[in-house]
Amino acid sequence: MPEALLAVRDLDAFYGDFQALFGVSIDVARGEVVAVIGANGAGKSALLKSIAGLLRARTDAITFAGEPIGGMPAYAVAARGISLVPEGRGLFPSLSVEENLLIGGQLGRPGAWTLRRVYELFPALGQRRKLPSTALSGGQQQMAALGRALMANPQLLLCDEISLGLAPIVVREIYARLPAVRAEGAAVVLVEQDVVQALAASSRVYCLQEGRVALSGAAKDLTREAIAAAYFGV
């Protein structure tokens, strides 16, 4: 495997007194798409939140571009080039579509992603740029959340359940944009419950079960039987 852009080692994560992750280790290479799958409560979101600085972690548990970032505040993690597309989208309802996108560019990181490029990627957002974010459909809101994350010109894009609650045709439309994201050099971590979609979009997969890595490997090499056993713990 190429040198890791992101290396997570023996990560434990907690929500208060509840332990969500137990010694989780994953690697993500530059430009790679990695899927993290698992049932509800498996620890997928806790993993992304730990990487993004929203949950505390040991300093040496998370390394990004060769530097330890565990325990850094979220704003410092974002400034280093990690963007999170949160579950539920997290758009600001009082702001327009364009204002939501501009928030993503506040860090001023150099790169290819600008308003123009985001509107080229998602033309529906350009057509509705002056509308409040609440006027968008669910799929358009997900596009806006993804566009906002891209405006930060990340090296690593963390996507938490971007297909959740969306019609299959909309999910396909959003996933069809991932090659354009990769073309600009960003690595992507996809948290998904849709196993078929995750396998199709990624080169490698980690399956979490009750806060632990139950299975990992190249997407093309994992059998349905092995995935089902790891996913459900049977």
C-alpha positions in Angstrom: 0.0 0.0 0.0 1.3 3.6 -0.7 2.4 5.8 2.2 -0.6 6.6 4.3 -2.1 10.1 4.3 -4.1 9.2 7.4 -3.1 6.6 9.9 -5.3 5.7 12.9 -3.7 3.5 15.5 -5.4 1.7 18.4 -8.0 4.4 18.7 -10.4 4.4 21.6 -13.3 6.9 21.6 -15.9 7.8 24.1 -19.3 9.6 24.3 -19.1 10.6 28.0 -18.7 7.3 29.9 -19.8 5.2 26.9 -17.0 3.7 24.9 -17.7 3.7 21.2 -14.4 2.5 19.7 -12.0 -0.1 21.0 -8.5 -0.1 19.5 -9.5 0.8 15.9 -6.7 1.1 13.3 -7.2 2.2 9.7 -5.0 3.6 6.9 -6.0 5.9 4.0 -3.5 6.6 1.2 -3.4 9.8 -0.8 -6.1 10.0 -3.4 -7.7 6.7 -2.2 -11.4 6.1 -1.5 -11.9 4.0 1.6 -15.3 2.8 2.8 -16.2 2.2 6.5 -19.3 0.0 6.8 -21.3 -1.4 9.7 -24.7 -1.5 11.3 -26.2 1.3 13.4 -24.1 1.8 16.6 -21.0 0.1 15.1 -18.9 3.2 15.7 -18.6 4.6 12.2 -19.6 8.1 13.1 -17.4 8.0 16.2 -14.4 7.2 14.0 -15.0 10.2 11.7 -15.7 12.5 14.6 -12.4 11.5 16.2 -10.5 12.1 13.0 -12.2 15.5 12.6 -11.5 16.6 16.2 -15.0 16.4 17.5 -14.2 13.6 19.9 -11.1 13.5 22.0 -8.3 11.1 21.1 -4.7 10.3 22.1 -2.2 12.6 20.4 -0.5 9.7 18.7 -3.7 7.8 17.8 -4.3 9.8 14.6 -1.6 10.9 12.2 -2.2 13.0 9.2 0.4 13.8 6.5 3.0 12.5 8.9 1.9 14.8 11.8 0.1 13.6 15.0 -3.3 15.3 15.2 -5.1 13.3 17.8 -6.9 15.6 20.3 -6.5 18.7 18.2 -9.6 20.9 18.1 -11.8 20.7 15.1 -10.8 24.1 13.7 -7.1 23.1 13.7 -7.9 19.7 12.0 -9.9 21.5 9.3 -7.0 24.0 8.8 -4.7 21.1 8.1 -6.9 19.9 5.3 -9.6 17.5 6.6 -13.2 18.3 5.8 -16.3 16.5 7.3 -19.6 16.1 5.5 -21.7 15.4 8.7 -24.6 13.0 9.0 -27.7 15.1 8.7 -25.9 17.7 6.5 -25.6 20.4 9.1 -26.5 23.3 6.9 -27.3 26.7 8.4 -31.1 27.2 7.8 -31.0 31.0 8.1 -28.4 31.3 5.3 -28.7 31.0 1.6 -27.1 28.1 -0.4 -24.3 30.3 -1.5 -23.6 31.6 2.0 -23.4 28.1 3.3 -20.9 27.3 0.6 -18.8 30.4 1.4 -18.5 29.3 5.0 -16.6 26.3 3.8 -14.0 28.6 2.1 -13.4 30.7 5.2 -10.1 29.0 5.9 -8.6 30.3 2.7 -6.8 27.1 1.8 -5.4 27.1 -1.7 -6.8 24.7 -4.2 -9.1 24.1 -7.2 -12.4 24.3 -5.4 -14.2 27.6 -5.8 -17.9 28.6 -6.0 -17.7 28.3 -9.8 -16.2 24.8 -9.6 -18.8 23.7 -7.0 -21.6 25.0 -9.2 -20.1 23.2 -12.2 -20.1 20.0 -10.1 -23.7 20.5 -8.9 -25.5 22.8 -11.3 -28.7 22.6 -9.2 -26.9 24.6 -6.5 -26.0 27.3 -8.9 -29.6 27.6 -10.0 -30.7 28.0 -6.4 -27.8 29.8 -4.9 -29.8 32.7 -3.5 -32.5 30.5 -1.9 -32.4 29.5 1.8 -30.9 26.1 2.3 -34.3 24.9 3.7 -35.8 25.4 0.2 -33.6 22.6 -1.2 -34.7 19.0 -1.6 -32.9 16.4 0.5 -30.6 15.5 -2.3 -29.8 19.1 -3.0 -29.0 19.7 0.6 -26.6 16.8 0.6 -24.9 18.4 -2.5 -24.7 21.7 -0.6 -23.1 19.9 2.4 -20.6 18.2 0.1 -19.9 21.4 -1.8 -19.3 23.3 1.5 -16.7 20.7 2.5 -15.0 20.9 -0.9 -14.8 24.7 -0.6 -12.1 24.1 2.1 -10.0 22.4 -0.5 -9.3 19.3 1.7 -6.7 16.7 1.3 -9.0 14.3 3.0 -12.8 14.3 2.7 -14.8 12.5 5.4 -18.4 11.7 4.3 -20.8 10.4 7.0 -23.8 8.6 5.6 -24.2 10.8 2.5 -26.9 8.4 1.0 -29.0 8.3 4.2 -32.7 9.1 3.4 -32.2 9.8 -0.3 -33.8 8.1 -3.2 -31.6 5.7 -5.1 -31.4 7.9 -8.2 -30.2 10.8 -6.1 -27.6 8.6 -4.4 -26.3 7.6 -7.8 -26.1 11.2 -8.9 -24.1 12.2 -5.8 -21.7 9.2 -6.1 -21.2 9.9 -9.7 -19.4 13.1 -8.7 -16.8 11.4 -6.6 -14.3 10.8 -9.5 -14.2 14.6 -10.0 -13.4 15.0 -6.3 -10.6 12.4 -6.5 -9.3 14.0 -9.7 -8.3 17.1 -7.6 -6.2 14.8 -5.4 -8.4 14.4 -2.3 -8.7 11.1 -0.5 -12.2 10.1 0.6 -13.5 8.1 3.6 -17.1 7.0 3.1 -19.2 5.9 6.0 -22.0 3.9 4.6 -24.7 1.4 5.6 -25.4 0.7 1.9 -22.8 -2.0 1.5 -23.3 -2.4 -2.3 -22.8 1.3 -2.9 -19.7 1.3 -0.6 -18.1 -1.6 -2.4 -18.7 0.0 -5.8 -17.2 3.3 -4.8 -14.2 2.3 -2.8 -10.9 0.5 -3.3 -10.7 -0.7 0.3 -13.2 -1.4 3.0 -13.2 -1.6 6.8 -16.2 -3.2 8.6 -16.9 -2.1 12.1 -18.8 -4.2 14.5 -19.5 -3.0 18.1 -16.7 -0.5 18.0 -14.0 -2.9 16.6 -12.6 -3.6 13.1 -14.2 -6.9 12.2 -13.0 -7.1 8.6 -10.8 -5.2 6.3 -9.4 -5.7 2.8 -9.6 -4.7 -0.9 -13.2 -4.2 -1.9 -12.8 -6.5 -4.9 -11.6 -9.4 -2.7 -14.2 -9.4 0.0 -17.0 -12.0 -0.4 -20.6 -11.3 0.5 -20.4 -14.1 3.1 -17.4 -12.6 4.8 -19.0 -9.1 4.8 -22.2 -10.4 6.2 -20.4 -12.3 9.0 -18.4 -9.2 10.0 -21.4 -6.8 9.6 -23.7 -8.8 11.8 -21.2 -10.5 14.1 -22.2 -14.0 13.2 
